[in-house]
């Protein structure tokens, strides 16, 4: 008889098969992308109706933005759980295993339930095909599974992270009680456009008629687009001026603290990185807005949620032979935020070296990312993330870009991610105080995390830090 883990992998493989069935995009123009997205959203609504509309019947907080939406979603969900609500959470992408995308009260989906959800969705899909409908894409099936997960668990409230963009994202079939936009920056230019204005238009699309929204967008052009969208839909908009609303930010191995400018109240989250102060302030604003909507979240629940919220691969520190910083920064803005925090997160003594393991996807702005990273590293191990249906930039090309950006340190080229982290660990000198930073792609973080946290253990433990030893490692201070 197959084990739970084996049957879980079989279920995940059945879902993955829909990736291969998805037609290749021939026309990548903005008009064609939007036409395909609109068609798929309409098709998804019909499939959800076949399932009994599992995306309805409970309040949803819909969270989008270029940067910070995963961390902000996790913080909001943790606050709601602390407040006593049975809280569902969807984030994407996953790092090591699909069950990471679905959480109930801070636990990953039970693998047996994941198997059942997958069977239910794919059996309905067979009936759907028999009725003459076209095959769903992987994304459509996954959203249907997510909605069914929330319904099967009778959640009091769900927090739903946008995949990419917003207006034409498959998650945008929901009608939330609150929309949250964390930021607007340059990313996913092949589908969202190459200008801030284009991307802001997509992000603003999650604002629904009459539904309140919270925005922390600071770029004036992007903010104007979001404000116009809110006015058009008569949606009350809470705008957060993060540059003035948050002060006294400190970050390090202990987490991140900041003070609220208006009240002087001090907040702390276990998440590392000064950018988490901004995400935390957004989550606090969202929780307070929920209170006005009849969903009480006490101050104690807000502080408790911030203290307990976790998300892997975002300024995550692991203690091995040397400290290792894992951060899935995958656009220039995120890499800039990471490099600003690196001295606090992995301090470097005289004579010590920072060794970077870097891998990016082909579609990403590798040149700008690498230019921002090279000033704070001494050795580079170039690699290529392994991911289904997405093309990585080859490791030797990353090495060439780094040289062109003026990096004069030693460079190793290791196409395989397992060989890359092994090379970094072999090169690191503990007595001299060396450290390692792994960045450039969330998929790369998932690849190398397997070195310390095994996927099978994560599935069964329903936790991204599945053993007591692992938990000890991620929190153990450096002497």
C-alpha positions as CSV (number, residue, x, y, z in Angstrom):
1,X,0.0,0.0,0.0
2,X,1.3,3.4,-0.9
3,X,2.3,5.8,1.8
4,X,0.6,9.2,2.4
5,X,3.6,11.0,1.0
6,X,3.6,8.8,-2.1
7,X,-0.1,9.4,-2.7
8,X,0.4,13.1,-2.0
9,X,3.1,13.2,-4.8
10,X,0.9,11.3,-7.1
11,X,-1.9,13.9,-6.6
12,X,0.5,16.8,-7.1
13,X,1.8,15.2,-10.3
14,X,-1.8,14.9,-11.6
15,X,-2.2,18.7,-11.0
16,X,1.2,19.4,-12.6
17,X,0.1,17.5,-15.7
18,X,-2.2,20.5,-16.4
19,X,0.9,22.6,-16.9
20,X,1.9,20.5,-19.8
21,X,-1.6,20.6,-21.2
22,X,-1.7,24.5,-21.2
23,X,-1.1,25.8,-24.7
24,X,2.0,27.8,-25.4
25,X,1.5,31.6,-25.6
26,X,2.2,32.6,-29.2
27,X,1.1,36.2,-29.1
28,X,2.5,38.0,-26.0
29,X,1.1,41.4,-26.8
30,X,-0.8,43.2,-23.9
31,X,-4.1,42.8,-25.8
32,X,-3.6,39.1,-26.4
33,X,-2.5,38.5,-22.8
34,X,-5.6,40.3,-21.5
35,X,-7.9,38.5,-23.9
36,X,-6.6,35.1,-22.8
37,X,-6.8,36.1,-19.1
38,X,-10.4,37.3,-19.4
39,X,-11.4,34.0,-21.2
40,X,-9.8,31.9,-18.5
41,X,-11.4,33.9,-15.7
42,X,-14.8,33.4,-17.3
43,X,-14.1,29.7,-17.7
44,X,-13.0,29.5,-14.1
45,X,-16.2,31.1,-12.9
46,X,-18.2,28.4,-14.8
47,X,-16.1,25.6,-13.3
48,X,-16.5,27.1,-9.8
49,X,-20.3,27.1,-10.4
50,X,-20.0,23.4,-11.2
51,X,-18.4,22.9,-7.8
52,X,-21.0,25.0,-6.0
53,X,-19.1,28.3,-5.9
54,X,-16.7,27.4,-3.1
55,X,-15.1,30.9,-3.4
56,X,-18.2,32.4,-1.9
57,X,-19.8,32.3,1.6
58,X,-17.0,33.6,3.8
59,X,-15.1,36.9,4.1
60,X,-11.9,37.2,2.1
61,X,-9.0,39.6,2.4
62,X,-7.4,39.9,-1.1
63,X,-3.7,41.0,-1.0
64,X,-1.8,42.1,-4.1
65,X,1.3,44.1,-4.8
66,X,4.7,43.8,-6.5
67,X,6.6,43.3,-3.2
68,X,5.6,42.2,0.3
69,X,2.2,40.6,-0.5
70,X,3.3,37.1,0.8
71,X,4.7,38.4,4.1
72,X,1.8,40.8,4.5
73,X,-0.8,38.0,3.8
74,X,1.0,35.8,6.4
75,X,0.9,38.5,9.0
76,X,-2.8,39.3,8.5
77,X,-3.6,35.6,8.7
78,X,-1.6,35.2,11.9
79,X,-3.4,38.2,13.5
80,X,-6.8,36.7,12.6
81,X,-5.8,33.3,14.0
82,X,-4.7,35.0,17.2
83,X,-8.1,36.7,17.3
84,X,-9.7,33.3,17.4
85,X,-10.9,33.0,13.8
86,X,-10.5,29.8,11.9
87,X,-8.3,31.4,9.2
88,X,-7.4,30.1,5.8
89,X,-4.4,31.4,3.9
90,X,-3.3,31.0,0.3
91,X,0.2,32.2,-0.8
92,X,2.2,31.6,-3.9
93,X,4.5,30.3,-5.2
94,X,5.6,27.4,-3.0
95,X,9.2,26.8,-2.3
96,X,9.5,23.1,-1.9
97,X,6.1,21.5,-2.0
98,X,2.6,22.5,-3.1
99,X,1.0,22.1,0.3
100,X,2.9,25.3,1.4
101,X,0.3,27.3,-0.6
102,X,-2.6,26.3,1.6
103,X,-2.7,26.9,5.4
104,X,-5.3,26.6,8.1
105,X,-4.5,28.4,11.3
106,X,-0.8,28.4,10.6
107,X,-0.6,24.7,9.6
108,X,0.0,23.6,6.0
109,X,-2.9,21.6,4.5
110,X,-3.1,18.0,5.8
111,X,-1.6,15.8,3.0
112,X,-4.6,13.4,3.2
113,X,-6.9,16.4,2.7
114,X,-4.8,17.6,-0.2
115,X,-5.2,14.2,-1.9
116,X,-8.9,14.4,-1.4
117,X,-9.1,17.9,-2.7
118,X,-7.1,17.0,-5.8
119,X,-9.3,13.9,-6.5
120,X,-12.5,16.0,-6.1
121,X,-11.2,18.7,-8.5
122,X,-9.9,16.3,-11.1
123,X,-13.1,14.2,-11.0
124,X,-15.1,17.3,-11.6
125,X,-12.7,18.3,-14.3
126,X,-13.4,14.9,-16.1
127,X,-17.1,15.7,-16.0
128,X,-16.4,19.2,-17.2
129,X,-14.5,17.8,-20.2
130,X,-17.2,15.2,-20.9
131,X,-19.7,18.1,-21.2
132,X,-17.7,19.6,-24.0
133,X,-15.7,22.2,-22.2
134,X,-12.0,22.9,-22.8
135,X,-9.4,21.7,-20.3
136,X,-8.6,24.0,-17.4
137,X,-5.1,25.4,-16.9
138,X,-3.0,24.5,-13.9
139,X,-3.7,27.9,-12.4
140,X,-7.5,27.6,-12.8
141,X,-7.5,24.1,-11.2
142,X,-5.3,25.4,-8.3
143,X,-7.6,28.3,-7.6
144,X,-10.6,25.9,-7.5
145,X,-8.7,23.7,-5.2
146,X,-7.9,26.7,-2.9
147,X,-11.5,27.8,-2.7
148,X,-12.6,24.2,-2.0
149,X,-10.0,24.0,0.8
150,X,-11.5,27.1,2.4
151,X,-15.0,25.7,2.1
152,X,-14.2,22.2,3.3
153,X,-12.6,23.6,6.4
154,X,-15.5,26.0,7.0
155,X,-13.1,28.9,7.5
156,X,-14.3,32.0,9.3
157,X,-12.2,34.2,7.0
158,X,-9.6,33.6,4.3
159,X,-6.5,35.6,3.3
160,X,-5.9,35.3,-0.4
161,X,-2.6,36.4,-2.0
162,X,-2.7,37.5,-5.7
163,X,-0.5,35.4,-8.0
164,X,0.7,38.2,-10.3
165,X,-0.8,41.5,-11.3
166,X,-4.3,41.6,-10.1
167,X,-6.9,42.7,-12.6
168,X,-6.6,39.6,-14.7
169,X,-5.2,37.3,-12.0
170,X,-7.3,34.2,-11.5
171,X,-7.8,35.0,-7.8
172,X,-9.7,38.1,-8.9
173,X,-12.9,36.2,-9.4
174,X,-13.6,36.7,-5.6
175,X,-15.5,39.5,-4.0
176,X,-13.5,40.3,-0.9
177,X,-14.4,42.3,2.2
178,X,-11.1,44.1,1.9
179,X,-8.5,44.6,-0.8
180,X,-4.9,45.4,0.1
181,X,-2.2,46.7,-2.3
182,X,1.3,46.6,-0.8
183,X,3.4,48.2,-3.5
184,X,3.9,48.8,-7.2
185,X,7.3,48.2,-8.8
186,X,8.8,46.8,-12.0
187,X,8.2,43.0,-12.3
188,X,6.5,40.5,-14.6
189,X,6.9,43.0,-17.5
190,X,6.2,40.3,-20.1
191,X,2.5,40.2,-18.9
192,X,2.0,43.4,-17.0
193,X,3.8,45.9,-19.1
194,X,7.1,47.8,-18.8
195,X,6.0,51.0,-17.0
196,X,4.9,51.7,-13.5
197,X,1.7,53.0,-14.9
198,X,0.9,49.8,-16.7
199,X,1.7,47.7,-13.7
200,X,-0.3,50.0,-11.3
201,X,-3.3,49.6,-13.5
202,X,-3.1,45.8,-13.1
203,X,-2.6,46.0,-9.3
204,X,-5.5,48.5,-9.0
205,X,-7.8,45.9,-10.6
206,X,-8.4,44.1,-7.3
207,X,-10.3,47.1,-6.0
208,X,-14.0,46.2,-6.2
209,X,-17.1,48.4,-6.3
210,X,-17.9,49.7,-2.8
211,X,-15.4,47.4,-1.1
212,X,-12.8,49.1,1.1
213,X,-9.2,49.0,0.2
214,X,-5.8,49.6,1.9
215,X,-2.9,50.9,-0.2
216,X,0.7,51.5,0.7
217,X,1.8,52.5,-2.8
218,X,4.2,55.4,-2.6
219,X,5.1,56.1,-6.3
220,X,3.0,59.2,-7.2
221,X,2.0,57.9,-10.7
222,X,1.0,54.5,-9.4
223,X,-0.8,56.0,-6.4
224,X,-2.8,58.3,-8.6
225,X,-4.0,55.3,-10.7
226,X,-5.1,53.4,-7.6
227,X,-6.9,56.5,-6.2
228,X,-8.7,56.9,-9.5
229,X,-9.7,53.2,-9.5
230,X,-11.1,53.6,-5.9
231,X,-13.0,56.8,-6.8
232,X,-14.4,55.2,-9.9
233,X,-15.7,52.2,-7.9
234,X,-16.7,54.4,-4.9
235,X,-14.5,52.2,-2.7
236,X,-13.3,53.7,0.6
237,X,-9.5,53.9,0.3
238,X,-7.1,54.0,3.3
239,X,-3.7,55.2,2.0
240,X,-0.6,54.6,4.2
241,X,2.4,56.9,3.8
242,X,5.0,54.4,4.9
243,X,7.9,56.9,4.6
244,X,6.3,58.9,7.4
245,X,4.1,56.4,9.2
246,X,6.9,54.1,10.2
247,X,10.1,55.1,12.1
248,X,12.8,53.8,14.4
249,X,13.1,50.6,12.4
250,X,15.6,48.0,13.6
251,X,16.3,44.6,12.3
252,X,18.6,41.7,12.9
253,X,18.6,38.0,13.9
254,X,15.9,38.7,16.5
255,X,13.4,40.0,14.0
256,X,12.2,43.5,13.1
257,X,10.8,46.3,15.3
258,X,9.4,49.7,14.4
259,X,7.4,52.5,15.9
260,X,4.1,53.9,14.6
261,X,4.7,57.6,14.0
262,X,1.2,58.8,14.8
263,X,0.9,57.0,18.2
264,X,4.4,56.0,19.1
265,X,3.3,52.4,19.6
266,X,6.1,49.9,19.1
267,X,5.6,46.8,17.0
268,X,7.7,43.7,16.6
269,X,7.6,40.8,14.2
270,X,9.7,37.7,14.2
271,X,10.3,38.2,10.5
272,X,13.7,39.7,9.6
273,X,14.5,42.5,7.2
274,X,13.7,46.2,7.6
275,X,11.2,45.8,4.7
276,X,9.1,43.7,7.1
277,X,8.4,46.9,9.1
278,X,6.6,48.2,6.1
279,X,4.8,44.9,5.5
280,X,3.9,44.8,9.2
281,X,2.5,48.4,9.1
282,X,0.3,47.4,6.2
283,X,-1.0,44.3,8.0
284,X,-1.8,46.4,11.1
285,X,-3.7,48.9,8.9
286,X,-5.6,46.0,7.3
287,X,-6.5,44.5,10.7
288,X,-7.8,47.9,12.0
289,X,-9.9,48.3,8.8
290,X,-11.4,44.8,9.4
291,X,-12.5,46.0,12.8
292,X,-14.5,48.8,11.2
293,X,-16.1,46.1,9.0
294,X,-17.4,44.1,12.0
295,X,-14.5,41.7,12.2
296,X,-12.9,42.5,15.5
297,X,-9.1,42.1,15.8
298,X,-7.8,43.2,19.2
299,X,-4.5,45.0,19.8
300,X,-3.3,41.9,21.6
301,X,-4.1,39.8,18.5
302,X,-2.3,42.2,16.3
303,X,0.8,42.0,18.4
304,X,0.5,38.3,18.8
305,X,0.1,37.7,15.1
306,X,3.1,39.8,14.3
307,X,5.2,37.8,16.8
308,X,4.1,34.4,15.5
309,X,3.9,35.0,11.7
310,X,6.5,33.2,9.6
311,X,7.2,32.7,6.0
312,X,10.2,30.7,4.6
313,X,12.7,32.1,2.2
314,X,12.3,35.8,3.2
315,X,15.4,36.9,5.1
316,X,15.5,33.5,6.6
317,X,18.7,32.7,8.6
318,X,20.0,29.2,9.0
319,X,23.0,28.3,11.2
320,X,25.3,25.7,9.6
321,X,29.1,25.8,9.6
322,X,28.5,29.5,8.9
323,X,25.4,31.7,9.0
324,X,23.3,31.4,5.8
325,X,20.8,34.0,4.7
326,X,18.0,32.7,2.3
327,X,16.0,35.4,0.6
328,X,13.9,35.0,-2.6
329,X,14.4,38.5,-3.8
330,X,13.7,38.3,-7.5
331,X,13.4,41.9,-8.8
332,X,15.7,44.9,-8.5
333,X,13.7,46.6,-5.8
334,X,13.7,43.4,-3.6
335,X,17.4,42.9,-4.1
336,X,18.1,46.5,-3.2
337,X,16.1,46.0,0.0
338,X,18.0,42.8,0.8
339,X,21.4,44.4,0.2
340,X,20.5,47.2,2.5
341,X,19.8,44.7,5.3
342,X,22.6,42.3,4.7
343,X,25.1,44.0,7.1
344,X,22.6,43.8,9.9
345,X,21.5,40.2,9.2
346,X,24.9,38.7,8.5
347,X,27.5,41.1,9.8
348,X,31.0,40.8,8.4
349,X,34.1,41.1,10.5
350,X,37.5,42.1,9.1
351,X,38.9,39.4,6.9
352,X,35.5,37.7,6.5
353,X,33.8,37.1,3.2
354,X,30.2,37.0,2.1
355,X,29.6,34.2,-0.4
356,X,26.6,34.6,-2.7
357,X,24.7,31.8,-4.4
358,X,22.8,33.5,-7.1
359,X,20.3,32.1,-9.6
360,X,17.5,33.9,-11.5
361,X,14.8,33.1,-14.1
362,X,15.3,34.1,-17.7
363,X,12.4,36.5,-17.6
364,X,13.8,38.5,-14.7
365,X,15.9,41.7,-14.8
366,X,19.2,39.9,-14.0
367,X,21.5,42.8,-14.9
368,X,19.9,45.3,-12.5
369,X,19.6,42.7,-9.8
370,X,23.2,41.7,-10.0
371,X,24.4,45.3,-10.1
372,X,22.7,45.9,-6.8
373,X,24.1,42.7,-5.2
374,X,27.8,42.8,-6.1
375,X,28.8,45.6,-3.8
376,X,28.0,43.6,-0.7
377,X,29.5,40.2,-1.7
378,X,33.1,38.8,-2.0
379,X,32.6,35.5,-3.7
380,X,29.9,34.5,-6.2
381,X,28.6,31.0,-7.0
382,X,26.4,31.3,-10.1
383,X,23.7,28.7,-10.6
384,X,20.3,28.1,-12.3
385,X,17.1,27.5,-10.4
386,X,15.2,24.3,-11.2
387,X,11.5,24.9,-11.8
388,X,8.8,23.3,-13.9
389,X,7.8,25.2,-17.0
390,X,9.9,28.3,-16.4
391,X,13.3,28.9,-18.0
392,X,16.2,29.8,-15.8
393,X,19.1,32.0,-16.8
394,X,22.1,29.8,-17.4
395,X,24.8,30.0,-14.6
396,X,27.6,31.0,-17.0
397,X,25.5,34.0,-18.2
398,X,25.1,35.1,-14.6
399,X,28.8,34.9,-14.1
400,X,29.4,37.1,-17.2
401,X,26.8,39.7,-16.1
402,X,28.6,39.9,-12.7
403,X,31.9,40.5,-14.4
404,X,30.4,43.2,-16.6
405,X,28.9,44.8,-13.5
406,X,32.4,45.2,-12.1
407,X,32.6,42.2,-9.7
408,X,36.2,41.4,-9.2
409,X,35.9,38.6,-6.7
410,X,36.2,34.8,-7.3
411,X,33.3,33.3,-9.3
412,X,32.3,29.6,-9.4
413,X,29.8,28.3,-12.0
414,X,27.6,25.5,-10.8
415,X,24.6,24.8,-13.0
416,X,23.0,22.4,-10.5
417,X,21.7,24.1,-7.3
418,X,22.7,21.2,-5.0
419,X,26.3,21.6,-6.3
420,X,26.1,25.4,-5.8
421,X,25.2,25.3,-2.1
422,X,27.7,22.5,-1.6
423,X,30.4,24.6,-3.2
424,X,29.5,27.6,-1.0
425,X,29.6,25.6,2.1
426,X,32.9,24.1,1.1
427,X,34.4,27.5,0.4
428,X,33.1,29.1,3.7
429,X,35.7,29.6,6.4
430,X,34.0,29.5,9.8
431,X,37.0,30.7,11.9
432,X,37.3,33.8,9.7
433,X,33.6,34.6,10.1
434,X,32.4,34.0,6.5
435,X,28.7,33.9,5.7
436,X,26.6,32.8,2.8
437,X,23.6,34.6,1.1
438,X,21.3,32.7,-1.3
439,X,19.1,34.9,-3.5
440,X,17.7,35.8,-6.9
441,X,14.7,33.5,-7.0
442,X,12.1,31.9,-4.7
443,X,12.5,28.8,-6.7
444,X,16.3,28.7,-6.0
445,X,15.5,29.1,-2.3
446,X,13.2,26.1,-2.5
447,X,15.9,24.1,-4.3
448,X,18.6,24.8,-1.7
449,X,16.3,24.6,1.4
450,X,16.1,20.9,0.7
451,X,19.6,20.7,2.1
452,X,18.3,21.4,5.6
453,X,14.5,20.8,5.5
454,X,13.4,17.7,3.6
455,X,10.2,18.0,1.5
456,X,8.8,14.7,2.9
457,X,9.2,16.0,6.5
458,X,7.5,19.3,5.6
459,X,4.5,17.5,4.1
460,X,4.0,15.3,7.2
461,X,4.8,17.9,9.8
462,X,2.6,20.5,8.0
463,X,5.3,23.0,8.8
464,X,8.1,24.6,6.8
465,X,10.5,24.0,9.7
466,X,9.7,20.4,10.4
467,X,12.1,19.3,13.1
468,X,13.1,20.7,16.5
469,X,16.7,20.7,15.3
470,X,15.6,22.8,12.3
471,X,13.7,25.2,14.5
472,X,16.6,25.5,16.8
473,X,18.9,26.3,13.9
474,X,16.8,29.1,12.5
475,X,16.5,30.9,15.8
476,X,19.9,30.2,17.4
477,X,21.9,33.4,17.9
478,X,25.5,33.7,16.7
479,X,27.9,33.8,19.7
